[in-house]
Amino acid sequence: MATKDDERAARLKAALRDNLRRRKAQARSRADEAPGSAADTGPDASLVAGSEPAPKRQPAGKG
């Protein structure tokens, strides 16, 4: 019975390794396609795009 468990563990290990390689390759290709896209998603993205930021609100109960 240990042989079945060993075979299953080996298949799982190989599948996880292949999945990790695939995800790393996808991440590398995304980074190569748009190197500046990560900076465009931050809180100052509206400033980068050229639009005005939303006005700041007063806290409730003040003013």
C-alpha positions, 0 to 999 in steps of 0.5 A: 500500500505504501507504493500507491501512496509513494506514486501519488506523492510523486505525481503530486510533487511533479504537478506542483513543480510544473504549476510553479514553473508555469506561474513563474513563466506567466509572471515573467511574461507579464512583467516583460509586456508592461514594465510600468503597469504596476506603478499605474495601479497605486493611489497616485494613479490618477495623478499619473493619468493627468486627472485631478484627484478627488477633494478630501472629505472632512471627518464626520462631526467636524466642521 
